[in-house]
Amino acid sequence: MKNLLPLLFLFTVINIFGQTPNPPTPVETSTVINTIPAISDVLHNKAISPVKKVPLDEALILIYDYDGTLFTFDLESETIAWTVKATDAYTEMCANKVTLIDGVLYVPFINGEIFAIDNQTGAIFWKSRIGSSTDQTVLKDQLPVVNDGKLFITSQNGNLYALNIKDGSLLWKYKLDSPNNDIPVLFFDNKVFTQSGNFLYSFEANTGKLIYQKDFGETMHGKPVTDGENVFIANEKNTLFALSPNTPDILWQFKLDENQHNVKERILCKDKKIYLAAQGPEASSIYAVDSKTGTQLWKTDFKEDTIEYIIEESDNIWGYTRKAKLFQLDITNGEIAAETKLTTQPISNFEFPVDESLFYYSDAALIQFDLKTKDENEVYLRTSIKDNAYSAYLKIIRP
Protein backbone atom coordinates (compact mmCIF):
# COMPACT_ATOMS: atom_id res chain seq x y z
CA MET A 1 0.00 0.00 0.00
CA LYS A 2 2.81 2.44 0.82
CA ASN A 3 4.36 1.83 -2.62
CA LEU A 4 1.04 2.56 -4.32
CA LEU A 5 0.62 6.01 -2.76
CA PRO A 6 3.28 7.79 -4.89
CA LEU A 7 1.81 6.27 -8.07
CA LEU A 8 -1.70 7.33 -7.14
CA PHE A 9 -0.47 10.86 -6.44
CA LEU A 10 1.31 11.01 -9.83
CA PHE A 11 -1.82 9.74 -11.61
CA THR A 12 -3.89 12.44 -9.91
CA VAL A 13 -1.48 15.22 -10.92
CA ILE A 14 -1.46 14.08 -14.56
CA ASN A 15 -5.26 14.01 -14.63
CA ILE A 16 -5.52 17.51 -13.18
CA PHE A 17 -3.01 19.23 -15.43
CA GLY A 18 -3.38 17.15 -18.58
CA GLN A 19 0.26 16.08 -18.78
CA THR A 20 3.48 16.05 -16.81
CA PRO A 21 5.23 19.37 -17.63
CA ASN A 22 8.03 18.96 -20.13
CA PRO A 23 10.79 21.56 -20.06
CA PRO A 24 11.34 23.97 -22.97
CA THR A 25 14.06 22.76 -25.30
CA PRO A 26 15.96 23.96 -28.35
CA VAL A 27 16.37 20.40 -29.71
CA GLU A 28 15.06 19.86 -33.23
CA THR A 29 12.52 17.09 -33.77
CA SER A 30 10.96 15.79 -36.95
CA THR A 31 8.23 13.28 -37.74
CA VAL A 32 6.59 11.96 -40.88
CA ILE A 33 2.81 11.95 -41.20
CA ASN A 34 1.10 10.56 -44.30
CA THR A 35 4.48 10.67 -46.10
CA ILE A 36 4.52 14.51 -45.92
CA PRO A 37 7.61 15.78 -44.04
CA ALA A 38 6.70 17.70 -40.91
CA ILE A 39 7.91 21.27 -40.61
CA SER A 40 11.26 21.31 -38.85
CA ASP A 41 11.30 22.57 -35.26
CA VAL A 42 14.70 24.21 -35.58
CA LEU A 43 14.99 28.01 -35.69
CA HIS A 44 17.77 29.67 -37.66
CA ASN A 45 18.60 33.32 -37.12
CA LYS A 46 20.86 35.88 -38.78
CA ALA A 47 21.68 39.19 -37.10
CA ILE A 48 22.43 41.86 -39.71
CA SER A 49 22.76 44.99 -37.58
CA PRO A 50 22.06 45.85 -33.91
CA VAL A 51 18.42 46.59 -33.13
CA LYS A 52 17.96 50.17 -32.01
CA LYS A 53 15.05 52.47 -31.23
CA VAL A 54 13.97 54.24 -34.41
CA PRO A 55 11.99 57.50 -34.70
CA LEU A 56 8.59 57.05 -36.30
CA ASP A 57 7.87 58.25 -39.82
CA GLU A 58 4.30 59.33 -39.13
CA ALA A 59 3.55 60.06 -42.78
CA LEU A 60 3.60 56.33 -43.48
CA ILE A 61 1.00 53.62 -43.33
CA LEU A 62 2.24 50.03 -43.48
CA ILE A 63 0.37 47.72 -45.84
CA TYR A 64 0.84 43.96 -45.58
CA ASP A 65 -0.76 43.13 -48.90
CA TYR A 66 -2.71 39.94 -49.42
CA ASP A 67 -0.08 38.66 -51.87
CA GLY A 68 2.49 38.61 -49.03
CA THR A 69 4.26 41.85 -49.99
CA LEU A 70 5.05 44.24 -47.15
CA PHE A 71 5.42 47.94 -47.95
CA THR A 72 4.86 51.42 -46.56
CA PHE A 73 2.83 54.05 -48.36
CA ASP A 74 3.52 57.75 -47.79
CA LEU A 75 0.13 59.39 -47.25
CA GLU A 76 1.55 62.86 -47.97
CA SER A 77 3.47 62.19 -51.19
CA GLU A 78 1.23 59.23 -52.19
CA THR A 79 4.24 57.10 -53.05
CA ILE A 80 5.61 53.76 -51.85
CA ALA A 81 8.48 54.39 -49.42
CA TRP A 82 9.97 50.88 -49.18
CA THR A 83 9.10 47.24 -49.85
CA VAL A 84 10.16 43.98 -48.17
CA LYS A 85 9.31 40.41 -49.19
CA ALA A 86 9.97 36.97 -47.77
CA THR A 87 12.97 35.10 -49.12
CA ASP A 88 10.68 32.51 -50.67
CA ALA A 89 7.07 31.39 -50.36
CA TYR A 90 5.21 28.65 -52.17
CA THR A 91 2.12 30.84 -52.63
CA GLU A 92 1.27 34.54 -52.58
CA MET A 93 -0.37 35.11 -49.20
CA CYS A 94 -0.21 37.52 -46.27
CA ALA A 95 -2.16 35.66 -43.54
CA ASN A 96 -0.25 37.36 -40.69
CA LYS A 97 -0.10 40.64 -38.76
CA VAL A 98 2.62 43.10 -37.74
CA THR A 99 3.78 44.49 -34.39
CA LEU A 100 5.45 47.92 -34.00
CA ILE A 101 7.64 48.49 -30.92
CA ASP A 102 10.09 51.41 -30.53
CA GLY A 103 10.05 52.08 -34.26
CA VAL A 104 10.87 48.46 -35.14
CA LEU A 105 8.41 46.32 -37.11
CA TYR A 106 8.26 42.62 -36.28
CA VAL A 107 6.86 40.74 -39.24
CA PRO A 108 6.05 37.01 -39.67
CA PHE A 109 5.79 35.47 -43.15
CA ILE A 110 3.96 32.27 -44.09
CA ASN A 111 7.22 30.50 -44.97
CA GLY A 112 8.36 30.66 -41.33
CA GLU A 113 10.52 33.77 -41.57
CA ILE A 114 10.30 36.57 -38.99
CA PHE A 115 11.97 39.93 -39.72
CA ALA A 116 12.78 42.92 -37.51
CA ILE A 117 12.55 46.00 -39.77
CA ASP A 118 13.35 49.72 -39.47
CA ASN A 119 10.01 51.55 -39.95
CA GLN A 120 11.66 54.49 -41.73
CA THR A 121 13.83 52.73 -44.29
CA GLY A 122 12.75 49.10 -44.49
CA ALA A 123 16.27 48.03 -43.46
CA ILE A 124 16.31 44.60 -41.81
CA PHE A 125 17.95 44.27 -38.38
CA TRP A 126 17.64 40.48 -38.19
CA LYS A 127 16.00 37.50 -39.83
CA SER A 128 14.87 34.31 -38.13
CA ARG A 129 13.32 31.27 -39.76
CA ILE A 130 11.44 28.27 -38.43
CA GLY A 131 12.56 25.28 -40.48
CA SER A 132 13.31 25.63 -44.18
CA SER A 133 10.06 24.59 -45.84
CA THR A 134 9.29 26.01 -49.28
CA ASP A 135 5.99 24.18 -49.81
CA GLN A 136 4.12 24.53 -46.51
CA THR A 137 2.51 27.27 -44.45
CA VAL A 138 4.59 27.62 -41.27
CA LEU A 139 3.17 30.83 -39.73
CA LYS A 140 -0.53 31.65 -40.18
CA ASP A 141 -2.80 34.29 -38.59
CA GLN A 142 -0.01 35.26 -36.20
CA LEU A 143 0.50 38.60 -34.48
CA PRO A 144 3.97 38.71 -32.88
CA VAL A 145 3.49 39.43 -29.18
CA VAL A 146 6.46 41.49 -27.95
CA ASN A 147 7.09 42.18 -24.28
CA ASP A 148 10.09 42.49 -21.95
CA GLY A 149 12.62 41.95 -24.72
CA LYS A 150 10.95 38.80 -26.05
CA LEU A 151 8.84 37.93 -29.06
CA PHE A 152 6.28 35.13 -28.66
CA ILE A 153 4.71 33.28 -31.57
CA THR A 154 3.16 29.87 -32.31
CA SER A 155 3.51 27.94 -35.54
CA GLN A 156 2.13 25.17 -37.71
CA ASN A 157 4.78 22.74 -36.44
CA GLY A 158 3.19 22.57 -32.98
CA ASN A 159 5.61 24.88 -31.17
CA LEU A 160 5.47 28.04 -29.11
CA TYR A 161 8.65 30.09 -29.61
CA ALA A 162 10.20 32.85 -27.51
CA LEU A 163 12.80 34.92 -29.41
CA ASN A 164 15.25 37.58 -28.27
CA ILE A 165 14.16 40.81 -29.99
CA LYS A 166 17.76 42.05 -30.05
CA ASP A 167 18.91 39.50 -32.61
CA GLY A 168 16.07 37.01 -33.26
CA SER A 169 17.82 34.16 -31.46
CA LEU A 170 15.86 31.43 -29.72
CA LEU A 171 15.36 31.82 -25.97
CA TRP A 172 13.05 28.85 -25.46
CA LYS A 173 10.39 26.80 -27.17
CA TYR A 174 7.69 24.38 -26.10
CA LYS A 175 5.94 21.56 -27.96
CA LEU A 176 2.17 22.08 -27.88
CA ASP A 177 -0.64 19.56 -28.22
CA SER A 178 -1.72 20.44 -31.77
CA PRO A 179 0.50 20.97 -34.81
CA ASN A 180 -1.88 23.62 -36.16
CA ASN A 181 -1.70 26.90 -34.25
CA ASP A 182 -3.22 30.02 -35.81
CA ILE A 183 -4.29 32.17 -32.85
CA PRO A 184 -2.00 34.85 -31.32
CA VAL A 185 -0.84 34.31 -27.73
CA LEU A 186 -1.59 36.50 -24.71
CA PHE A 187 1.14 38.05 -22.53
CA PHE A 188 -0.10 38.94 -19.05
CA ASP A 189 1.41 39.09 -15.56
CA ASN A 190 4.81 37.86 -16.84
CA LYS A 191 3.07 34.82 -18.26
CA VAL A 192 2.26 33.61 -21.75
CA PHE A 193 -1.13 32.03 -22.46
CA THR A 194 -1.94 30.10 -25.61
CA GLN A 195 -4.50 27.61 -26.82
CA SER A 196 -3.65 24.47 -28.77
CA GLY A 197 -6.01 21.61 -29.49
CA ASN A 198 -8.18 20.99 -26.43
CA PHE A 199 -5.86 22.88 -24.08
CA LEU A 200 -5.13 26.28 -22.64
CA TYR A 201 -1.49 26.64 -21.56
CA SER A 202 0.08 29.05 -19.08
CA PHE A 203 3.87 29.56 -19.12
CA GLU A 204 6.44 31.59 -17.26
CA ALA A 205 7.43 34.15 -19.90
CA ASN A 206 11.10 34.31 -18.91
CA THR A 207 11.84 30.59 -18.76
CA GLY A 208 9.10 28.80 -20.69
CA LYS A 209 8.27 26.72 -17.61
CA LEU A 210 4.76 25.28 -17.82
CA ILE A 211 2.51 26.64 -15.06
CA TYR A 212 -0.59 24.75 -16.09
CA GLN A 213 -2.19 22.96 -19.01
CA LYS A 214 -5.97 22.88 -18.82
CA ASP A 215 -7.82 20.19 -20.80
CA PHE A 216 -11.33 21.31 -21.83
CA GLY A 217 -12.17 18.09 -23.66
CA GLU A 218 -12.96 19.98 -26.88
CA THR A 219 -11.17 22.27 -29.27
CA MET A 220 -10.24 25.69 -27.83
CA HIS A 221 -10.10 27.82 -30.95
CA GLY A 222 -10.46 31.26 -29.38
CA LYS A 223 -7.98 34.04 -28.69
CA PRO A 224 -7.14 34.39 -24.97
CA VAL A 225 -7.72 37.89 -23.55
CA THR A 226 -7.50 39.49 -20.11
CA ASP A 227 -9.24 42.21 -18.10
CA GLY A 228 -6.08 42.73 -16.04
CA GLU A 229 -7.10 40.15 -13.43
CA ASN A 230 -8.24 36.93 -15.11
CA VAL A 231 -7.96 35.22 -18.48
CA PHE A 232 -10.87 34.54 -20.86
CA ILE A 233 -11.04 32.14 -23.77
CA ALA A 234 -13.81 30.74 -25.98
CA ASN A 235 -13.98 27.20 -27.29
CA GLU A 236 -14.70 26.28 -30.90
CA LYS A 237 -18.39 25.90 -30.10
CA ASN A 238 -20.48 28.22 -27.93
CA THR A 239 -18.85 28.69 -24.52
CA LEU A 240 -16.70 31.46 -23.03
CA PHE A 241 -14.59 30.51 -19.99
CA ALA A 242 -13.02 32.67 -17.27
CA LEU A 243 -9.87 31.27 -15.62
CA SER A 244 -7.35 32.28 -13.01
CA PRO A 245 -3.93 33.17 -14.48
CA ASN A 246 -2.16 31.05 -11.84
CA THR A 247 -4.30 27.90 -11.62
CA PRO A 248 -6.50 26.03 -14.11
CA ASP A 249 -9.64 26.81 -12.12
CA ILE A 250 -12.72 27.77 -14.16
CA LEU A 251 -14.22 30.80 -12.42
CA TRP A 252 -17.35 30.95 -14.58
CA GLN A 253 -18.57 30.03 -18.04
CA PHE A 254 -20.94 31.82 -20.37
CA LYS A 255 -23.04 30.12 -23.03
CA LEU A 256 -23.73 31.81 -26.33
CA ASP A 257 -27.11 31.37 -27.99
CA GLU A 258 -27.88 28.01 -29.55
CA ASN A 259 -26.21 27.47 -32.94
CA GLN A 260 -23.75 30.34 -32.42
CA HIS A 261 -20.02 29.62 -32.31
CA ASN A 262 -16.62 30.44 -33.84
CA VAL A 263 -15.48 33.46 -31.80
CA LYS A 264 -11.80 32.99 -32.75
CA GLU A 265 -10.13 36.46 -32.68
CA ARG A 266 -13.37 38.44 -32.49
CA ILE A 267 -13.00 39.15 -28.76
CA LEU A 268 -11.65 42.03 -26.66
CA CYS A 269 -11.73 43.44 -23.12
CA LYS A 270 -12.27 46.97 -21.83
CA ASP A 271 -13.23 48.32 -18.39
CA LYS A 272 -13.93 44.88 -16.88
CA LYS A 273 -16.18 43.88 -19.75
CA ILE A 274 -15.70 41.34 -22.52
CA TYR A 275 -16.98 41.97 -26.03
CA LEU A 276 -17.16 39.06 -28.43
CA ALA A 277 -18.73 38.27 -31.78
CA ALA A 278 -20.11 34.82 -32.61
CA GLN A 279 -21.26 33.43 -35.94
CA GLY A 280 -24.29 31.33 -36.75
CA PRO A 281 -26.36 29.98 -39.68
CA GLU A 282 -29.16 32.53 -39.25
CA ALA A 283 -27.50 35.45 -37.45
CA SER A 284 -24.24 36.77 -36.04
CA SER A 285 -24.26 38.46 -32.65
CA ILE A 286 -22.03 40.70 -30.57
CA TYR A 287 -22.21 40.08 -26.81
CA ALA A 288 -21.12 42.24 -23.89
CA VAL A 289 -20.33 40.18 -20.77
CA ASP A 290 -19.35 41.30 -17.27
CA SER A 291 -15.83 39.95 -16.66
CA LYS A 292 -16.39 39.49 -12.92
CA THR A 293 -19.61 37.47 -13.03
CA GLY A 294 -20.05 36.21 -16.60
CA THR A 295 -23.40 38.01 -16.79
CA GLN A 296 -24.65 39.14 -20.20
CA LEU A 297 -24.98 42.93 -20.37
CA TRP A 298 -26.32 43.28 -23.90
CA LYS A 299 -26.47 41.49 -27.25
CA THR A 300 -26.82 42.90 -30.77
CA ASP A 301 -27.86 40.66 -33.66
CA PHE A 302 -26.98 40.88 -37.34
CA LYS A 303 -29.55 38.70 -39.08
CA GLU A 304 -28.73 36.86 -42.29
CA ASP A 305 -25.16 38.14 -42.18
CA THR A 306 -21.82 37.13 -40.63
CA ILE A 307 -19.59 39.35 -38.50
CA GLU A 308 -16.02 39.09 -39.76
CA TYR A 309 -14.18 41.62 -37.56
CA ILE A 310 -14.61 43.82 -34.48
CA ILE A 311 -12.44 46.42 -32.71
CA GLU A 312 -12.96 48.99 -29.94
CA GLU A 313 -12.24 52.63 -30.70
CA SER A 314 -13.35 55.72 -28.72
CA ASP A 315 -15.94 53.81 -26.68
CA ASN A 316 -17.53 52.28 -29.74
CA ILE A 317 -17.42 48.78 -31.21
CA TRP A 318 -16.59 48.96 -34.90
CA GLY A 319 -16.58 46.15 -37.41
CA TYR A 320 -17.74 44.77 -40.72
CA THR A 321 -19.69 41.79 -41.99
CA ARG A 322 -19.32 39.30 -44.81
CA LYS A 323 -21.88 41.30 -46.81
CA ALA A 324 -19.68 44.43 -46.62
CA LYS A 325 -21.69 46.21 -43.95
CA LEU A 326 -19.61 48.60 -41.81
CA PHE A 327 -21.12 49.15 -38.36
CA GLN A 328 -20.59 51.22 -35.21
CA LEU A 329 -22.13 50.17 -31.87
CA ASP A 330 -22.41 52.17 -28.65
CA ILE A 331 -20.23 50.19 -26.25
CA THR A 332 -22.48 50.95 -23.27
CA ASN A 333 -25.69 49.41 -24.62
CA GLY A 334 -24.95 47.79 -27.96
CA GLU A 335 -27.22 50.11 -29.90
CA ILE A 336 -26.29 50.60 -33.55
CA ALA A 337 -24.95 54.14 -33.92
CA ALA A 338 -24.21 53.85 -37.65
CA GLU A 339 -24.38 51.34 -40.50
CA THR A 340 -23.09 51.66 -44.05
CA LYS A 341 -23.26 49.24 -46.96
CA LEU A 342 -19.81 49.48 -48.52
CA THR A 343 -19.13 49.17 -52.22
CA THR A 344 -15.83 47.41 -51.47
CA GLN A 345 -15.42 44.42 -49.14
CA PRO A 346 -12.84 44.92 -46.34
CA ILE A 347 -10.31 42.11 -45.89
CA SER A 348 -8.11 43.77 -43.26
CA ASN A 349 -8.26 45.37 -39.83
CA PHE A 350 -9.40 48.96 -39.32
CA GLU A 351 -6.92 51.75 -38.59
CA PHE A 352 -8.14 55.10 -37.23
CA PRO A 353 -6.13 58.26 -38.03
CA VAL A 354 -6.65 61.44 -36.01
CA ASP A 355 -9.26 62.86 -38.39
CA GLU A 356 -12.86 61.72 -38.89
CA SER A 357 -12.07 58.66 -40.99
CA LEU A 358 -10.82 55.09 -40.91
CA PHE A 359 -8.63 52.99 -43.20
CA TYR A 360 -9.22 49.46 -44.42
CA TYR A 361 -7.89 47.35 -47.26
CA SER A 362 -10.04 45.70 -49.90
CA ASP A 363 -9.08 43.32 -52.69
CA ALA A 364 -8.56 46.34 -54.95
CA ALA A 365 -7.28 49.26 -52.87
CA LEU A 366 -6.43 50.98 -49.63
CA ILE A 367 -9.65 52.77 -48.71
CA GLN A 368 -10.05 55.83 -46.49
CA PHE A 369 -13.66 55.89 -45.32
CA ASP A 370 -15.00 59.32 -44.36
CA LEU A 371 -17.14 58.91 -41.25
CA LYS A 372 -19.13 62.08 -41.97
CA THR A 373 -19.81 61.84 -45.70
CA LYS A 374 -19.61 58.00 -45.90
CA ASP A 375 -17.38 58.33 -48.96
CA GLU A 376 -14.98 55.49 -49.80
CA ASN A 377 -11.83 57.18 -51.08
CA GLU A 378 -9.21 55.09 -52.88
CA VAL A 379 -5.85 56.13 -51.44
CA TYR A 380 -3.70 53.43 -53.02
CA LEU A 381 -4.94 51.34 -55.95
CA ARG A 382 -3.52 47.89 -56.69
CA THR A 383 -2.31 47.26 -60.23
CA SER A 384 -4.07 43.88 -60.28
CA ILE A 385 -6.87 42.15 -58.40
CA LYS A 386 -6.50 38.54 -57.33
CA ASP A 387 -9.34 36.10 -56.70
CA ASN A 388 -10.08 34.83 -53.19
CA ALA A 389 -7.83 37.21 -51.26
CA TYR A 390 -7.37 35.69 -47.79
CA SER A 391 -6.43 38.71 -45.67
CA ALA A 392 -4.37 41.89 -45.48
CA TYR A 393 -3.10 44.00 -42.58
CA LEU A 394 -2.63 47.74 -41.98
CA LYS A 395 -0.59 49.70 -39.42
CA ILE A 396 -0.42 53.48 -39.24
CA ILE A 397 3.12 54.41 -38.16
CA ARG A 398 2.47 56.40 -34.99
CA PRO A 399 3.07 56.21 -31.23
RAWOHU-V250235 format. One record per helix or strand. SS is the DSSP state (H for helix, E for strand). FROM is the first residue (numbers start at 1). TO is the last residue. If there is no record, write none. Layout:
SS/FROM/TO, SS/FROM/TO
//
This chain:
H/2/17, E/32/33, E/36/37, E/43/47, E/60/64, E/70/74, E/79/84, E/98/101, E/104/108, E/113/118, E/124/130, E/145/147, E/150/154, E/159/164, E/170/175, E/186/188, E/191/196, E/199/204, E/210/215, E/225/226, E/231/234, E/239/243, E/250/255, E/260/261, E/267/270, E/273/280, E/283/290, E/296/303, E/307/313, E/316/321, E/325/330, E/336/341, E/351/351, E/357/361, E/365/370, E/376/381, E/393/396
//
